[in-house]
Amino acid sequence: MSKVYKVGIIGCGGIANGKHLPSLSKLENVELVAFCDIVEERAKEAAAKYGAVDAKVYTDYQELLQDASIDIVHVLTPNISHAEISIAGLEAGKHVMCEKPMAKTSEEAKAMVEAAKRTGKKLTIGYNNRFREDSLYLKKLCEEGELGHIYMAKAHAIRRRAVPTWGVFLDEEKQGGGPLIDIGTHALDLTLWMMDNYKPKVVLGTKYHELSKRENAANAWGPWDPSQFKVEDSAFGMIVMENGATIMLESSWALNSLEVDEAKCSLSGTEAGADMKNGLRINGEKYGRLYTNEVELSAGGVAFYEGRAESAPDIEMRKWIEAIEEDKDPVVTPEQAYVVSQILEALYESARTGQAVYLD
């Protein structure tokens, strides 16, 4: 039997209970042995539901990291503490999965990459949308060269009215921004991964605080408090890569638009194009005629290359543990996630100054 990995959870809020804990608990070679949250009751509840019989509860993550028996920690806290806790975890000899975005700033993200290299421990970031069936199929098409050279792409993260009003989502100090860093980060990660292009040259960004000022606004989770809405309600950008490829990024929590797409991308290559707008569609030209093909992903009801029915988070967690067990790179490498953070930060800087920002 393979080694059983002991996992500690730091941050027992929504993302822990909605994604990490349900999926980790399905893995036979994982034991959830420690739970930490600044609100002790949250940690106790998570431990009672998902933990091992003798699972420990903490309110100080440093105490959790002192447990030498823990192999892996998942950092599921607000963005402001991602780097601090992840680096401490790596230096304590743990492999680390940190939720997206990698960090609040690119400097912090870079420090995380360096810590992983210095310690020899594995670090990955929770970009779970890579593991959806449409994403996995499209990635295979891209790898096989079916689209040719991808020189134009769009990263979509548009909500019409779905502003998260709980936790610290509206707090710029703790999060670093609004929809751009929250959901735009998923769309950007997905797009860069499909293109396999991580060399940005220059970005131009804009951000808006328009609908955030509305009182008693329609919203999926009830009206927001305009006085507490410190982050942008929407942000947009153009990214030009070193090889000349262009990416258009759109993100919003609140926007007067009927085109609502989240964590999706559209790709245009020399041989064909693809989009996730209405299912997965491939378009191109053949025998002097244009074509549009819709990929049937529901046939068989399984992830196409795995031979079993799994949700994206289930595959994400399984692949993460496999990377540790087989000593290989995780699907989401820290270097890739660092580039996402670089671009996001440059877009915010461009929006603030009104000037294009060049990246090294």
C-alpha positions as CSV (number, residue, x, y, z in Angstrom):
1,M,0.0,0.0,0.0
2,S,1.2,3.5,-0.8
3,K,2.2,5.9,1.9
4,V,-0.7,7.7,3.7
5,Y,-0.1,11.4,3.6
6,K,-1.0,13.5,6.6
7,V,-2.5,16.8,5.7
8,G,-3.1,20.0,7.7
9,I,-5.7,22.6,6.7
10,I,-5.0,26.2,7.4
11,G,-8.2,28.2,6.9
12,C,-11.5,26.3,7.4
13,G,-13.9,28.7,5.6
14,G,-15.9,28.4,2.4
15,I,-13.2,27.2,0.0
16,A,-12.0,24.6,2.5
17,N,-15.5,23.1,3.0
18,G,-16.6,23.7,-0.6
19,K,-13.7,22.2,-2.4
20,H,-10.6,21.0,-0.6
21,L,-12.0,18.9,2.2
22,P,-14.7,17.0,0.3
23,S,-12.2,16.0,-2.4
24,L,-9.3,15.2,-0.1
25,S,-11.5,13.1,2.1
26,K,-12.2,10.8,-0.9
27,L,-8.5,9.8,-1.3
28,E,-7.5,6.6,0.4
29,N,-3.9,7.7,0.9
30,V,-4.8,11.0,2.6
31,E,-5.5,11.5,6.3
32,L,-6.7,14.9,7.5
33,V,-5.0,15.3,10.8
34,A,-4.9,19.0,11.6
35,F,-7.3,22.0,11.2
36,C,-6.4,25.6,11.9
37,D,-8.6,28.7,11.8
38,I,-8.6,32.0,13.7
39,V,-12.2,31.2,14.5
40,E,-11.7,28.0,16.6
41,E,-15.3,26.8,16.1
42,R,-14.8,26.7,12.3
43,A,-11.7,24.5,12.8
44,K,-13.6,22.2,15.2
45,E,-16.5,21.8,12.8
46,A,-14.2,20.9,9.9
47,A,-12.3,18.4,12.1
48,A,-15.5,16.8,13.3
49,K,-16.8,16.3,9.8
50,Y,-13.6,15.5,7.8
51,G,-10.8,14.8,10.3
52,A,-9.1,11.7,11.5
53,V,-10.2,10.3,14.9
54,D,-7.4,12.1,16.7
55,A,-7.3,15.2,14.5
56,K,-5.9,18.3,16.2
57,V,-7.4,21.8,16.2
58,Y,-5.4,25.1,16.2
59,T,-6.0,28.8,16.0
60,D,-2.3,29.5,15.3
61,Y,-0.9,28.1,12.1
62,Q,2.7,28.2,13.5
63,E,1.7,25.6,16.1
64,L,0.3,23.4,13.4
65,L,3.5,23.6,11.3
66,Q,5.5,22.4,14.3
67,D,4.0,19.0,14.0
68,A,6.7,17.0,12.2
69,S,4.3,14.2,11.2
70,I,2.3,16.5,8.8
71,D,3.5,16.0,5.2
72,I,1.3,18.5,3.4
73,V,-0.5,21.8,4.2
74,H,-3.3,23.5,2.3
75,V,-3.3,27.3,2.7
76,L,-6.9,28.5,2.4
77,T,-6.8,32.0,3.9
78,P,-7.4,35.5,2.6
79,N,-4.9,36.6,-0.1
80,I,-2.9,38.8,2.3
81,S,-1.5,35.8,4.2
82,H,-1.0,33.4,1.3
83,A,2.7,34.1,1.0
84,E,3.6,34.3,4.7
85,I,1.9,31.0,5.5
86,S,3.0,29.1,2.4
87,I,6.6,30.1,2.9
88,A,6.5,29.1,6.5
89,G,5.0,25.8,5.5
90,L,7.7,25.1,3.0
91,E,10.4,26.0,5.4
92,A,8.8,23.7,8.0
93,G,9.3,20.8,5.5
94,K,5.8,20.6,4.2
95,H,4.5,20.4,0.6
96,V,2.1,23.2,0.1
97,M,-1.1,23.8,-1.9
98,C,-2.1,27.4,-1.7
99,E,-5.5,28.7,-3.0
100,K,-5.6,31.1,-5.8
101,P,-4.4,33.8,-6.4
102,M,-0.9,32.8,-5.5
103,A,-0.3,36.0,-3.4
104,K,-1.5,39.5,-3.0
105,T,1.6,40.9,-4.8
106,S,4.0,39.6,-7.4
107,E,6.9,40.2,-5.0
108,E,5.3,37.8,-2.5
109,A,4.6,35.3,-5.3
110,K,8.3,35.4,-6.3
111,A,9.3,34.7,-2.7
112,M,7.1,31.7,-2.7
113,V,8.7,30.3,-5.8
114,E,12.1,30.9,-4.3
115,A,11.1,29.2,-1.0
116,A,9.9,26.1,-2.9
117,K,13.3,25.9,-4.8
118,R,15.3,26.5,-1.6
119,T,13.5,23.9,0.4
120,G,13.0,21.3,-2.3
121,K,9.3,21.0,-1.3
122,K,6.5,21.0,-3.8
123,L,4.2,24.1,-4.2
124,T,1.1,24.4,-6.2
125,I,-1.8,26.9,-6.6
126,G,-5.5,26.0,-6.6
127,Y,-6.4,26.8,-10.2
128,N,-9.0,24.0,-10.3
129,N,-10.6,25.1,-13.6
130,R,-7.8,23.4,-15.5
131,F,-9.3,20.1,-14.4
132,R,-12.7,20.5,-16.0
133,E,-13.6,18.2,-18.8
134,D,-13.8,21.0,-21.4
135,S,-10.4,22.4,-20.2
136,L,-8.7,19.0,-20.4
137,Y,-10.0,18.3,-23.9
138,L,-9.0,21.7,-25.2
139,K,-5.6,21.5,-23.6
140,K,-5.0,18.2,-25.5
141,L,-6.1,19.9,-28.8
142,C,-3.6,22.7,-28.1
143,E,-0.8,20.3,-27.2
144,E,-1.4,18.3,-30.4
145,G,-1.2,21.5,-32.5
146,E,-4.8,21.3,-33.7
147,L,-5.1,25.1,-33.4
148,G,-1.7,25.9,-34.7
149,H,0.1,29.0,-33.4
150,I,-2.3,30.7,-31.0
151,Y,-1.8,34.4,-31.4
152,M,-5.1,35.9,-30.1
153,A,-7.0,34.9,-27.0
154,K,-9.7,36.2,-24.7
155,A,-10.0,35.4,-21.0
156,H,-13.6,35.6,-19.7
157,A,-14.6,36.2,-16.1
158,I,-17.9,38.1,-16.3
159,R,-20.7,38.0,-13.7
160,R,-23.8,40.2,-14.2
161,R,-24.6,40.6,-10.5
162,A,-22.7,38.2,-8.2
163,V,-20.7,40.2,-5.8
164,P,-19.4,38.1,-2.8
165,T,-20.6,40.1,0.2
166,W,-19.1,37.8,2.9
167,G,-15.7,37.5,4.4
168,V,-13.0,39.9,3.2
169,F,-13.8,39.9,-0.5
170,L,-14.6,43.7,-0.6
171,D,-11.5,44.6,1.5
172,E,-8.7,45.8,-0.8
173,E,-6.1,45.6,2.0
174,K,-6.7,41.9,2.6
175,Q,-7.4,40.8,-0.9
176,G,-5.4,43.1,-3.2
177,G,-8.4,43.8,-5.4
178,G,-11.8,42.6,-6.6
179,P,-13.0,40.5,-9.5
180,L,-9.7,40.8,-11.4
181,I,-7.7,39.1,-8.7
182,D,-10.6,36.9,-7.6
183,I,-12.1,35.4,-10.8
184,G,-10.1,37.1,-13.5
185,T,-7.1,35.1,-12.2
186,H,-8.8,31.8,-13.1
187,A,-9.6,33.0,-16.6
188,L,-6.0,34.3,-17.1
189,D,-4.4,31.1,-15.8
190,L,-6.6,29.0,-18.0
191,T,-5.7,31.1,-21.1
192,L,-1.9,31.1,-20.5
193,W,-2.0,27.4,-19.9
194,M,-3.8,26.7,-23.1
195,M,-1.4,28.9,-25.0
196,D,1.6,27.5,-23.1
197,N,2.9,31.1,-23.2
198,Y,4.3,32.6,-20.0
199,K,6.3,35.5,-21.4
200,P,4.3,38.8,-21.1
201,K,5.8,41.9,-22.6
202,V,3.4,44.8,-21.9
203,V,-0.1,45.3,-20.4
204,L,-2.7,48.0,-20.4
205,G,-5.5,47.9,-17.9
206,T,-8.6,49.7,-16.7
207,K,-10.8,49.2,-13.7
208,Y,-14.1,50.7,-12.6
209,H,-16.0,51.5,-9.4
210,E,-19.4,52.3,-11.0
211,L,-22.1,49.8,-9.9
212,S,-20.4,49.3,-6.5
213,K,-21.8,52.7,-5.5
214,R,-25.4,51.5,-5.9
215,E,-27.7,51.2,-2.8
216,N,-29.9,48.1,-2.5
217,A,-28.5,46.6,-5.7
218,A,-29.7,43.3,-7.2
219,N,-27.2,40.7,-6.3
220,A,-27.0,36.9,-6.0
221,W,-26.0,37.1,-2.3
222,G,-28.1,40.2,-1.4
223,P,-27.3,43.9,-1.6
224,W,-23.8,45.0,-0.9
225,D,-22.9,47.9,1.4
226,P,-21.4,50.6,-0.9
227,S,-19.4,52.0,2.0
228,Q,-17.6,48.6,2.4
229,F,-17.1,48.0,-1.3
230,K,-13.4,49.1,-1.5
231,V,-12.4,47.1,-4.6
232,E,-13.3,47.5,-8.2
233,D,-16.5,46.1,-9.6
234,S,-15.0,45.4,-13.0
235,A,-11.6,45.4,-14.7
236,F,-10.3,44.9,-18.2
237,G,-7.0,44.5,-19.8
238,M,-4.9,43.8,-22.9
239,I,-1.8,41.7,-22.5
240,V,0.8,41.5,-25.3
241,M,3.3,38.6,-25.1
242,E,6.9,38.6,-26.1
243,N,6.1,36.6,-29.3
244,G,3.4,39.2,-30.3
245,A,0.4,37.2,-29.1
246,T,-2.5,39.2,-27.7
247,I,-4.8,38.4,-24.7
248,M,-7.9,40.4,-23.9
249,L,-9.0,39.9,-20.3
250,E,-12.4,40.8,-18.9
251,S,-13.6,40.5,-15.3
252,S,-16.5,41.7,-13.3
253,W,-18.7,40.9,-10.3
254,A,-21.3,43.4,-11.5
255,L,-21.7,44.6,-15.0
256,N,-24.7,45.4,-17.3
257,S,-24.0,42.6,-19.7
258,L,-26.0,39.5,-20.8
259,E,-22.7,37.8,-21.9
260,V,-21.9,36.0,-18.6
261,D,-18.9,33.7,-18.6
262,E,-16.6,32.7,-15.8
263,A,-13.3,30.9,-16.0
264,K,-13.5,30.5,-19.7
265,C,-11.3,31.4,-22.7
266,S,-11.5,31.9,-26.4
267,L,-8.5,31.0,-28.6
268,S,-7.6,31.9,-32.2
269,G,-4.8,30.1,-33.9
270,T,-3.4,29.7,-37.4
271,E,-5.1,26.4,-37.9
272,A,-8.3,26.7,-35.9
273,G,-10.1,28.5,-33.1
274,A,-11.9,27.4,-30.0
275,D,-14.2,28.8,-27.3
276,M,-16.0,27.7,-24.2
277,K,-18.8,30.2,-24.6
278,N,-21.6,27.7,-25.2
279,G,-20.0,24.4,-24.5
280,L,-16.7,23.7,-26.2
281,R,-16.7,24.7,-29.9
282,I,-14.0,24.4,-32.4
283,N,-14.0,26.5,-35.6
284,G,-11.9,26.6,-38.7
285,E,-11.7,26.1,-42.4
286,K,-11.5,22.9,-44.4
287,Y,-11.8,22.2,-48.1
288,G,-12.6,25.8,-48.8
289,R,-15.5,25.9,-46.3
290,L,-15.8,27.2,-42.8
291,Y,-16.9,24.8,-40.1
292,T,-17.9,24.8,-36.4
293,N,-17.8,21.6,-34.4
294,E,-19.3,21.2,-30.9
295,V,-17.5,18.7,-28.7
296,E,-19.7,16.2,-26.9
297,L,-18.3,16.0,-23.5
298,S,-21.2,14.3,-21.7
299,A,-20.8,11.0,-23.6
300,G,-20.0,8.3,-21.1
301,G,-20.1,10.7,-18.2
302,V,-16.4,10.5,-17.4
303,A,-13.4,12.7,-17.6
304,F,-12.2,11.7,-21.1
305,Y,-8.7,10.5,-20.3
306,E,-9.2,9.2,-16.7
307,G,-11.8,6.5,-17.4
308,R,-13.8,7.5,-14.3
309,A,-16.3,10.1,-13.3
310,E,-14.7,12.8,-11.2
311,S,-15.3,16.4,-10.5
312,A,-12.6,19.0,-11.3
313,P,-11.7,19.4,-7.6
314,D,-11.5,15.7,-7.2
315,I,-9.1,15.4,-10.1
316,E,-7.1,18.5,-8.9
317,M,-6.6,16.9,-5.4
318,R,-5.7,13.5,-6.8
319,K,-3.2,14.9,-9.3
320,W,-1.6,17.0,-6.5
321,I,-1.1,14.0,-4.3
322,E,0.2,11.9,-7.2
323,A,2.8,14.7,-8.0
324,I,4.1,14.3,-4.4
325,E,4.0,10.5,-4.5
326,E,5.7,10.2,-7.9
327,D,8.0,13.2,-7.3
328,K,7.0,15.1,-10.4
329,D,5.9,18.6,-11.1
330,P,2.3,19.5,-10.1
331,V,-0.1,20.4,-12.9
332,V,0.0,24.0,-11.7
333,T,3.6,24.9,-11.2
334,P,4.6,27.9,-9.0
335,E,6.4,29.5,-11.9
336,Q,3.3,29.5,-14.0
337,A,1.2,31.0,-11.1
338,Y,3.9,33.7,-10.5
339,V,3.4,34.9,-14.1
340,V,-0.3,35.2,-13.5
341,S,0.4,37.3,-10.4
342,Q,2.8,39.5,-12.4
343,I,0.3,40.2,-15.0
344,L,-2.6,40.9,-12.5
345,E,-0.4,43.3,-10.6
346,A,0.7,45.1,-13.8
347,L,-2.9,45.5,-14.9
348,Y,-3.8,47.1,-11.6
349,E,-0.8,49.4,-11.9
350,S,-1.8,50.3,-15.4
351,A,-5.3,51.1,-14.3
352,R,-4.0,53.3,-11.5
353,T,-1.6,55.3,-13.6
354,G,-3.3,55.2,-17.0
355,Q,-0.1,54.1,-18.6
356,A,1.0,50.8,-20.2
357,V,3.2,48.7,-17.9
358,Y,6.2,46.7,-19.3
359,L,7.3,43.5,-17.7
360,D,10.7,41.9,-17.7
